Amino acid sequence: MPRTWWAWAYVRDPVMAKPPEQIGSFALVLHTHLPWLAHHGAWPVGEEWLHQAWATSYLPVLDLLTRLGAEGRTDLLTLAVTPVLAAQLDDPYCRRGFHHWLGSWQLRAEELAASPEPALREVAGREFRASQDALAQAEGCWSAGLSPVLRPLVDAGVVELLGGPATHAFAPLLPDPVNAFALQAGLDDATARIGRRPAGIWAPECGYRPGLEHGYAHAGVRHFLVDGPNLLSAGRSTADGWTAGDSDVVAFGRDLEVTYRVWSPRKGYPGGRWYRDFHDLHHDSGFRPRRVTTATTPALRKAPYDSAAARAAVELDAQDFVAVVRRRLLNLRSERDGRPALTVAAFDTELFGHWWHEGPLWLERVLRLMPDAGVRVTTLAAATASGQVAGSVNPGPGSWGSGKDWRVWSGAAVADLAAENQQLAQQLSSLLARTPVAARDPVRDQLARTGLLALASDWAFMVFKDSAAEYARARHHDHHGDFRALASALESGDRAAAEQLAWAQRRRDGPLPWLDARLFRG
């Protein structure tokens, strides 16, 4: 992109009336997560969800980071990858399933190419080319899974990797020993896959309660993310990091003024009229042939997707976002007597490509345009190292969920799930804290693994949002049932039955191979 746009912007916008100088920092955080889906159905919810996100988000996002890294760019963004997702993206069973799914994608495109409708034949060509590209990556750099693709980006400083608790459990509702064990297991898993221990974590759902920072400090965590209102309600700004409580662990807050320019369902970029409509499907092929058009246009009246028009819209929206960030930083600097500020935007990685087809292209344009606007692109670790920490904060309870509180995971709609999770956490603590064993015990390891899968925050979230709620309740019920059966066998002293149950559960639900129940501390 030529620099003439910025010259035009400086003339038209008084905020940009002088040549770019470094006015502040922008930290983009991408949260990459799906629950454990392997062996738990395929369609409409299950492994298909994993395969779609893998093909349309994880491949293109990691590809653009690899290309930018090859140009010598560093500190591009902070990438959180949950251990339970990393396990699936490295798992041989999941990789085989993904390869079969990509082949199906290509076959569906070939079948649609025989359509008598020219518009659908054009869709078929576009999808065929996309499937070929994805297959080439799956058989090339992704042939051994995520870790060999991600590790060079971390080693070269292209991205900062955030770790997190093993199965993305909602920490504020769990006892400290369970949280400590889940976090230890998650950080150990990331270390084994990537070769270094993450310095920061993504706290699942940005969930926080006072005191969690002490567990983070004990695990060696140096920074984490909360939602913006958590800091603002405590009298602090999102323009800096703040040490939480009396710890040295830094809390960064998501800047909603910037984040919602993308994220808002009413006025965010993904709802733009030229972008591909995620919800409009061609029944026979499963492809999406139309664009958004307007939010109120009936499906059959939506206009055909125009990739050239969509790319032009991406450019305009990328320029707009960079201008939004620049104005935000200038306003903050003015309020702070000239002291440079930080703005943190955080999104689910799956937004880029899976939900918003043009998202990866937009992301690349933003990362390329930011430096020309005088904005330093950084990571949370680099922001901390550069001194972007202003003092301490005592935030209250919060999350990034509805209401910015805990209602999504403990409210009336999911009260039964929350109560069962509390009971499970107590029983898990009781069983694992009993007489330690010298050698690893596969039964105790699987008890811990099954328990953590049951505690995943996803099941309550999906029920609360009425998004595949029946599937989510079934998953919650099944994992809890497996846990109770294995716990009962252990408590009864029937070792043979316990081993048989443990191996059966491990074959179906066996992520996190480094999980070691001996590390639990009551």
C-alpha positions, 0 to 999 in steps of 0.5 A: 500500500503506498504511503499516499493515503497517510499524506491525504489523511494528514491534510483531511484530518487535523489529528494527523496534521504532521508526519508520523511519529511514534505516538503510543503502542498498540497490542493485539491479543488473539485468543485461540480456543475451542473445547475438546471436540475429538471423538464427540460427534461431527455435525452440526457441532463437534469435529466439523467445528474444529475442521472449519476453524482450522482451515479458515482461521488457524491456517491463514492467520499462522500463514500471514504471521509466518510471511510477516516474520520472514520480512524481519518483523517482530512483536506483531501480536500476542497469541494465546493458544489454549492447551486443549486446542493445541492438543487437538491441532497436534493430535494424529487422529485430529490431523487425519480427520482434518485431511479427510475434511479438506478432501471433502471440501474439494469434492464439494467444490468439484460437484458445484462446478457442474451447476447450471448457474454461472454464479454458483460455478464461480463460487465453486472455482473460488472454493476449489482454489481455497481447498487446494491451498489449505490441502497444500499447507496441511500436507506441507508445513502443517503435516506434523500439526501446530507446534512445528508451525508455531514454535519458530514464530515464538523463537523468532519473537514474531509473536508472544505466546500466552499459556493458560489453564489446561481445559479453559475452566472458569477460575473465579468459581473454582478452589485455588488448589484446582486452579493451581493444578489446571494452570500448572498442567497447562503451562507444562503442556505449552512448554513441552510443545513449544520449548519454552514456558509462556511468561503470560497467560490468557485467563479464561473468559478474562475471568478474575476474582481478587487473589487469583494473582497469587496463584499466577505468581506462584506458577511463574506468570508475569502478566495476564489480561482482564476486561477493560471495565475491571480496571476502570471500575477500580479507578485505573486506565487501560492505557497502562499495565498495573500490578494486581493486588500486592503481587508483581503480576501485571494486569492489562485491560482490554480497551473496549473503545478500540476493540468494539470498532471490530467486535460490535455486532451492530457496527463492527466491520464484519457486518459490512455489506460487501463481506461474505455472509456467514449465516447464508448457506447454499444448502447442497454444497454448504458454501456461502455464495452471498454477501451481507448486503444489509442486516435486514435483507432476506437471505434469498435477496442478498446480493452475490459475493464479489471478492474484489469489492470485499477486498476494497472494503477490507482496505477501507476498514483497515485504514479506518481502524488504524485511524481509530487507534491513532486518534485514541492514542493521541487523545490518551497522550493529551490526557496524560500530559504527553506520556505515551499510552498503550491500547490493547485490543483482544479478539477470538482468533476464530473471528478472523476467517471462520466468522469473518471471511475477510478477517485475515486479510484485514488483519494483515493490512492493519499490521502493515499500516500501523507503523506508518501511522506512528503506532508502535505494534507490540506485545504484552511482554514487550509493553511490560519490558518497556515500562508500560506499567503505571502502578498497582490496582485492586480490581473487583470480580469480573469477566468479558462475558455478558454483564462483565460479571460471572452470570454466564457461568453461574447465573440462573440459566446455568445454576445446575451446571455451576453447582455440579462443577463445585461438587466435582472440584471438591471431590477431585481435590479430595481424591488427588490430595490423598496419600501421594504416590511415587510413580505416575498413576494412569488412573489418577491422571485420567481422573484429573484429565476427565475432571478438568474436561468437565470443568471447561467453561465452554459448556455453561457459555454455550447453554447461556448463549443458547448456542448448541445448548443441547450438545453442551449440556450433553458434554457436561453430563457425559464428562461428569458421569465419566468422572463419577464412575472413575472416582467411584471405582477408585474409592471402592478400591476396585483397581481392575475396574478403575484401570478399565474405565481409565483406559476407555476414557483415555482412548476417547478423551486423552489430551494433555499427555504430560498431565501428572496428577502427582503435581496436585497440591491440596 
